Amino acid sequence: MKTSDFYYDLSEGLIAQTPVEPRDSARLLVMNKESGELTHTIFNKIGDFLKEGDLLVVNNTKVIPARLYGYRADKESVTKYEALLLRRVNFTDWECIMRPARKATVGARLKFSDELFAEVVGIGESGIRTLRFEFDGVFEDILSRVGNVPLPPYIHEKLKDPSRYNTVYSKIDGSAAAPTAGLHFTPELIESLKNKGVEFAEVLLHVGLGTFRPVKAEEITDHKMHSEYYELSEENEKIINKAVKEGRRVIAVGTTSGRVLETVADENGFVHAGHGETQIFIYPGYKFKILKGMITNFHLPESTLIMYVCAFAGYENVMNMYKTAVDMKYRFFSFGDAIFFTLYIFVISIRSLSTPESAL
């Protein structure tokens, strides 16, 4: 398939600029992946589509203030540099995306603040720079003072509360972007789902270039994924495998959780604890080993993420659903509304296309 097969028209006005309040008041579009049937509701009603024994698998990564701004420290220059931290290599070195990249040559020394300097010490694949930082003290503490929330470039409004770009269950620092499907959950919603008998398990994937790198190849099979770090603990391995053995639904909260599960699952659908780098690229034709449902947001046209959901729910189903979502003015991307792909629907509460948006 061609990358252009995954294009859809979207007006800029449908790109959500701010998160909704409260988190779980976003709209939710539920699709029966077998029939393509759609149900329009609110995210805090997702329990209507879950049952006792369902297992939701979340990504417990935490977004760091990964965007830095600075200037050359080794010569007079008015050029402002931007660095997006992608992955820590060792105590001092980080892989980064830099702008302007052509001026970030090996040997360039940068000043981000009086307490944080760096030197470009390498240029890798896809123009990734390696920065070697110079600092006194704890790097994470300095970054909390100097760094900025790494909002995507399509969000132009300043985020008033930085915690809204992290999930309520985030734990482990390391991501350059949020696993946005999880942004809709509140502690109260999680508790209500647990009281219903829905179970939770955790995986870790530090979101980086592999998730948000644009697809530039004409044929999707020519696209190369950038690797991202993942972990699955033995404790969570047991929780997930128990659900698989008992025939219960394993539902990924977000594409990142799903990519970890599909990375660590064997051909029988059982997962194996461990950690490492994953470059898994899921697109139509992929045979899923463990996933029986997926909660996600609306994704950019021609992205690896929309290819992923097309693989799970069917190309025609997904592209038709996106057209419906555009027509009904759903909010798109990181701070936008949510989708739940499921095999069957327990509560039928389809709203007509004439339902006012304010009612949703």
N, C-alpha and C positions, 0 to 999 in steps of 0.2 A: 504494500500500500504506500501511497505517497503522503508526505507530510501535509500537503494541501487538502487531502481528504478530511482532515480534522479541523478545518477552518469553519468558523461561524461568525456571523455579523453581530457585533455588540456595540451599542452606543456608549460613549464615555460616561454618560449620566447614570448608567446602571452599575458602575464600578464603585463599590462601597468605600467611602473615605473614612468612616468612623465606625466603631463597633456599636451594636445596639445595647440598650440597657433594659432589663438585665441581660446577662449573657444568653440565657435560654429562651429569650423572646424572639429570636430570629425565626423566619419562616422555614418550614421543612417540606421538601418535596420527596415523597416516598414512591419508589418504583418497584413494582413486581417485575423482576428481571426476566421471568419466563413469558409473561403476557404483555409487558410494556405498560400495564395499567398504572395510572398515576393517582396519588392522593395528596391533597394540599392541606397542610396543617401548620402547627407551631412546634418548635423544637422541644418545648417542655411537655409536649404530648407524645414524645417518642416512646414512652413506656407502653402506649397503646399498641405498638407494633413489635414489642418484645415479650417474651414469655419466660416463666421460671426455667432456669437452667441455661439460658442463653449466656454466652461468655463474650464480653466486650474486651478487646485487647487495645490498650492505649499506649502511646509513646510518651515516656516520662522525661524526655529531654527538656532542657531549659534554654531559652534564647538568652544570649549574652549581649551586652551593649557593644556589638561587633563592628559598628561603623565609626571610623576615626577620620578626622580632618586635620591636615597639617601643611607645613611649608618646608622647602628645602632648608637644611641647617648648614650645608656646606658651601652655599654660594647665594648671592643676592638673586632673589626671584619673587615675582608676585603671583606665580602659579600656585593655586590651591590644590592640594592632593587629597584624594579620598581613598581609604583602604577599608575593605570589607574582610574581616577575619573569617576564614573558612575552616581551618583545621590547625590545631597545635601539633607541631612536629616534635618539639622538645621544650625544655625549660624556657628558652629565649626565642625560638623560631616559630613563625606561623606562616602557613600558606594563605595568600590573600588575592583578592581581585583589586586591582588598582586603577584609578583614573587620575590624570590622563596616563594611560599605560605606556605610550611611546616615550614619555619623559621619565618613567620610573625605570631607569637603566641600572644594571648591576653597579654597585658602588655608590649610588645616590644615598645621601644621608638625609633623613627627614626628622622634623620636630613636630610632635603632636601636642606637647605641653611642656612646661618646665620640668616635669617629672617623667616624661616618656619620649624617648628618641628611638629611631630605628634606621637600619641600613638594608638596602636591597642586596641580598646575597645570592639570589638565583632567579632564573626565569624558566618555568616548566611548561608542560603541555597546556594548550589553550591560553597561553599568556599568563598563567598563574605565577605571581611573584612570591618569593620567600623573603619575609622580613625578619631580621634579627633585632630584637628589641633590647634597648638599654634602659635599665630602671633600677631604682633602689627600693626595696620593700617587697610587698606582695603584689604580683601583677594583677590579680583579680580585683584587688582594692583600688589600684590605680585606674584600671579599666572602668570600674563603676563610676569614677569621677570624670574621666576623660571621654569615654565612649558614648555612643548614641544608639538608640534603638534602631535596628536595621530594617526599617519598614521597606516594603517593595517600592520600586520606582513609580508605580501607578497610584500610590497613595500620596497625595500632595498636602493633606492637612496634618498638622502637628498632633501627636497623640498626647492627650492630657494626662492619662494615667498609663505609664509604661507597663504596668502589670497586666494590662489588657492584651498585650501581645505575648502572653504566656498562658498556658493552661493552669487551672487551679491545682492540678496534680503534678506540675513540673517539678523535677528534683535535681537533675544532673546537668550542670552547665556545659554548653558546647555547641549550640545551634546558631546558625546565622539567619535562620528564618523559623517561623513558628509552624508546628504541625496543626494547621488551622482548623481542622475538623473538631479538634478537642476544645477549641475556644468556646464552644457553645455550652459546655457542661458547667454547672454550678455545684457546690458541695451539697446543696439541698436536693438537686435532681439526682445526683449520684446516690445519695442516701435513700431516696424514694425507690430507685431502681433496685438497690440491694434488698430493700424490704420486700420487694416483689419477687425476689429470688434470682434476679439477674446477677451474674458474677463478673468480676473484673480481674484482668491480668495485665502485667506491664512488660513492655519491651523498651529498648532504647535504640534510637537512630538519631544521630546528630545531623540535622538537616543542613545540607550544603549545596554545592554546585550540581551534584547528581540529581537533585530534586528540581532546581529551578533553572538549570542551564537551557537556553533556547535550542530548539532543533533546527539546524541549518541545512541538513542534508535533504535532498529531494526525496529519496527513498528512506523510509523510516528505519529499515534494516541497516543503513549506513551510519546511523547515529551511534556515537559511543558515549556511554554513561560515565560520569565521573564517580569515583568510589566514595562511599560514605561509611562512617564507623557505626557498628551496631553491637548490641549485647542482648543476650537472653540468659537470665539466671536459672539455676537449677530449680529454685522454688517455683518460678513461673513456668518452667518446662513442665513440672508435675501438674500444675493447674490446667494448662492447656491440653496436655495429653490425656488427662482424665476426662475432659469434655469431649475430645475426639473419640476416645474409647467408648464413651456412653452415647455417642451419636448426637450430641448436642451441637447447636450452632456456634461456630466460632466467627465472630464479627469484628472486623478491623475498624477501629476508630481512626480514620485517615489512611491515605495511601502509604505513608511512611511505616505505620504499624504493619500494614499488609505486606510491604516489601520485606520487612524483617521476617515475618512468618513464612513467606514463600521462599526466603533464602535458607531458613533453618529447617524446613519441613522435608521429610523424605517422601518417597513415592507413595507411601501408605498414609500420609497425612500426619505423621507424628513428628514433633519438633525435637531438636537436640540443642541443649544449652551450649553456649560458647560466645565468642566475640571475634570481631575481625572487620574486614572491609567488604562491602557488597556493591556490585555494579549491576545488579539485576535490572533488566529492562523488560517491562511487561507491556505487550501490545497485542492486538487481535491475533488469535491463533494460539496464544499461551494457554496451557492446561493448568488450571489452579489445583493445588494439592491439598489445601486446608480451608480456604476462605469460603464461608457460606453466606456472608453478608458484609456490607461495607457502608460506613458513614463517612461522608466527605463533603467538601465544598464544591462550588462551581469553579472550573479551571480555565486557564488561558487557552485560546485557540492554538492549535498546532503544537501543544506542549506534550511532554511525555506523560503528564498526569491525565490528560483527557484520553490519550491512547490507552492508558492503564484501565480507566473505567469502561472504555469501549470493549476492552478484552473481557472484563468481568460481566458486564450487563448486555453486551451486544451492540455493534456499531449503529445499526438503524435505531434501536431503542434509545440510545444515549443522544444521538444527534437530533432526533425528534423531540426528546425531552428538553434539550437545550433550547430548541426553537420555542417550545411552550413556555419555558422559563423566561425567555426574553420577552415574549408577547405579554406575559403576566407581570413583567417588571420585577422579577426577583432581583436581589442584590448579589453582585458577583465578587468572586475572588476572596482574599484573605479575611476581610471583615464582613463578608457577605453571608448569604443564607446557606442552608445545608441540604444535602441529599442523603437518603437512606435507600440503598439497593438491597432488596431482600427477595427471598424465594417465594414468600407468601405473606399476605397481609391479614392481620387478625381483626382489625376494626376498619370498616369501610365508612369513610366520612368525606367522600369526594365533594369538593366545593365547585360550583359552576364557574365558568370563565368570567361570568359577570359579577362575581363576588368582589366587593370593593377591597382594594389593597389594604385599607386601614383596618379591615376586619381580620386580616391575616397577620 
